[in-house]
Amino acid sequence: MPIEQLTAGHGALTAVRTGTGRDLVVLHSLLADRHAFDPVLPAFAASHRVTLINLPGFHGSQPPLLALMDAYVATIEDGFQEFGIANDAVLIGNGFGGTVALAFALAHPERISKLLLSDAAASFPPEGRKAFAVMAEKVADSGLGSIAEIAAKRVFSPAYLAAHPEKIEERKAVLLAIDPKAFQAACKILQEADLTPLLHRLKVPTLVVCGEFDQATPPPLNKAIADMVPGARYVELPGCGHCPPLEQPEQFIAAIKGFVGL
């Protein structure tokens, strides 16, 4: 499967592209890079032109100048413009990428035709905000490698991680490739973000998918989005953690194929 390398904003934003057809844009999680979508990429690319955007701090995308959600939304808008993404695109976001995708959809509903959120939150309760503060502090003190085990436990379900203990080292490799300042900026944004009051305004068809055992953005946070966005649907994947495309690719595809048009 041929992969095209893309850059926008004079190299500030990077992405990869494959497939042909209607545009499908993917925004990855903070604890996983775009490769978390590798298991489902062939299914996406069979019917869509897929653009996987590297969020700031990942794979050459520059860290944001300001730790603000508006800065991320503007960066994604630049990517849509420069990568020639059509206004009927499907936007998919997982984790932090899902929160960014939600903010983008609220700011630019005219740029997409469908929104698919996987294990995302419009806002976090105090314990969730505290978890991001703790991770950011650990990264500041000891580097990204210090949160590898925490990240693995947040990304994968307990049963999956018990069966695949090597995934802790895999998370460490992914984390060590992230710009620490960008990670800390994202943690700050997630602590402060509150898109909940705006959800009733979202007019884009929306599907929310969540793993049953997601410890990063638990099902109630995902259900809250589906409950407040007009016409949105919620699907829960039994036994899955925070990143369904990585942990349960076949189940993830089965859950979204009708909505996305795969």
N, C-alpha and C positions, 0 to 999 in steps of 0.2 A: 504494500500500500504506500504510494508516494506521499511524502510529507514535505510541504512547502514552509519555509521559514519566513515570517513576516515581522516587520518593525514599523512603528508609528511614532509620531512626536519626536522626530530626529533621533530615533533610537531609544526613546524613554520607555516605550512599551513594546514588548515582544509577544509573539504568538506563533502557533503552528497551524497549518490548514491541510485538510485532506478531504477527498470525496467530491461529489458533484450533486447539484440539486438545490433545493431550498436551503437558505442559510440556517444553521444551528450554531449557537454560540455557547461555549462552556466556560464557567468561572469556578475554579477549584476551591477547596477548603484551605484554611490557614495551616492545618496540621498535615496536609497532603498536597503535593503539587499536581500539575495537570496529568501526570502519569497514572494517577488514581483512576482515570477514565480509560486507560488503555484496554482493559478487558471488554468494554462496551463500544470502543471506537469503531470496530468493523461494522457492527450493526448500525451505528449512526451514519457512517460514511456510505453505506449501501444505498441510502436514499436522500442524503443531505450533503451540502458543502459545510464541513465542520471546521469552526475556528475555535481553537483552544487558547484562550488568553492567559498569559502568565501574569498573575497579580503582582503589584509592586513588591520588589524584593526577591522575586522568583525568576530564575533562568534569564537574567539580563534585563528584566523590567526594573526601572529605577525606583528606589524608595520614594514615597511622597514627600514633598517639601513640608506639608502640614498634615498632622494626624487628624484629618477630618474626613467624614464620609463624603462630603461634597467633592473633595479632591479625588477620591476614588471614582465617583460617578463621572466626573469630568474626564478622567483618564479613560474610562470605558467608552464614553461618548467619542473621544478622539479616535479610539480604535475602530468603532463602528464607522466613523466617517472615512478614515484613511484606508481601512481594509475593504471598503466598498460593500458593507453588509446592508442588505435590502431591508425595507421597513416591514416585511412580513416574516422576519426572523423569529425562530424559537430561541428563547434564552433559558439556559439551565444553570443553576448555581447550587453548589454543595457547601454546607457549613458557612464560614465567613463569606465565601463566594455567593452563597444564597442570600445572605443579608445585603451584600453589595448589589446583587441582581434585583432584589426587592426594591432597594432604594433607587436603582436605575429605572425600573419599571414605573415607579411613582413619579419620577422626574421627567421621564421621556416615554410615556405610553405609546406615542405615535411611532416609536422606533421598533417595536416588537409586536407580534401577533399572539404569542403565547408565552407564559411564564411557568417554568417547572422548578420548584424549590425542593431540594433534597436535604433534610436534616438542617434546617435553618431556623433563625429566630428573628422576630421583629424587635425584640428587646429582651433583656435578661433580668431575672430577679436578683436580689442582693447576693445570694450564694454563687450565682453564675458570674456576676461581675467580680466577686472576690477571687474566683478561680483564675480569671484572666489576669488580675493584678498579681497573684502569686506567681503565675508563669512568667509574666514580664519581669518581675523582680529576680526570679531565678536566672533568667537569661542575662539580665544585666550583671548579676554577680558571678555566674559560672558558665555562661555561654549556652547555646542552643542544645548542645549535647546533653546537658543536665536534665532536660525535660523529656528525654526520649521515652522513658517508661511511662510517664504521665501521658504523653501524647498517644502512645500505643493503646493505653487503657481507655482513652477518650475516643479513639478512632474505631477500635474493634470491639465486638461483643466479647464478654468473658470466655465463652466456650470456644470461640474462634481463636482467641489469643492463647488459650491453654493448649490448643491443638497446634498452634503455630508460634511458639515462643521466639522464633527467629525474627518475627515481625518487629520486635523491639529494636533490634539492630538496623532493620530496614528503615524504621522511623527516624533513627539517629542519622542515617545517611541522608535522608531527605531534609531533615532539619538543619544539618550542618551546611547545606547548600543555600540556605535562606540568609538574606541580609538581616542581622540581629535588630538593627534599628527599624526596619520595616515590620518585623514581627512584633516589636514593642509598640509601634504605631498602631498596628491592627488590633492589638489587645486593648489599647486605649480607646479606639473607636468602638469596639464591642462593649466596653464598659459604659460608654456614654450614649450609644445609639438607642433611640426609642422611636421606631417607626409606627408603633401601634396606633396612635391617634389618626394616622393617615390611611390606614388599611381600608376603611370603608369607601375611600375615593378611587381605589384601584379598579379599573374597568377592563383590564386585560384578562382573558381566560387563564385561570391559574390552577395548577395541580400541585399539591404538597405531598411528598413522600417522606416517610421517616422510618428508621430502624427501631424495632421494639426496644432494644437495649442500648439505644444511643445515650451515652453519658455526657456528651458535650452539649447537645441541644435535645433534651428529652422530649418524648412525644407531646406532652402538654403544651410546650412552646410552639411546636409545629401545628398542633390542632388549633391553637389560638389564632394563627394566621388564617387557616382555612375557614374558621368560624366567622371571621370578621371581613374577609374579602368577598364581595358579592359573587355568588355562583361558584366559588372555589370548592374543590374536592380534596379529601384527605385519604391517603392509602398508607397503611402501616405494614412493614415487612417483618414477619415473625422471626425472632432469633437473630436479627441483624443489628449491627452497631451504627456508627456515625457516617460511614462511607459505603452505602450500598453498591455503587458501581465497582468497588474494589473487593468487597466481601461477598456479595451475592449478585454478581453481574446478570445471571440469567433471570433471577427473580425481579431485579430492577428493570430489565428490558420488558419483561412480561407486564409489569405494573404501569409502564409509561407508553408502550408502543401505540395504543389507540389514541392517546392524547397527542403525542408528538407526530404520529404518522409514519412510523418506522415500517 
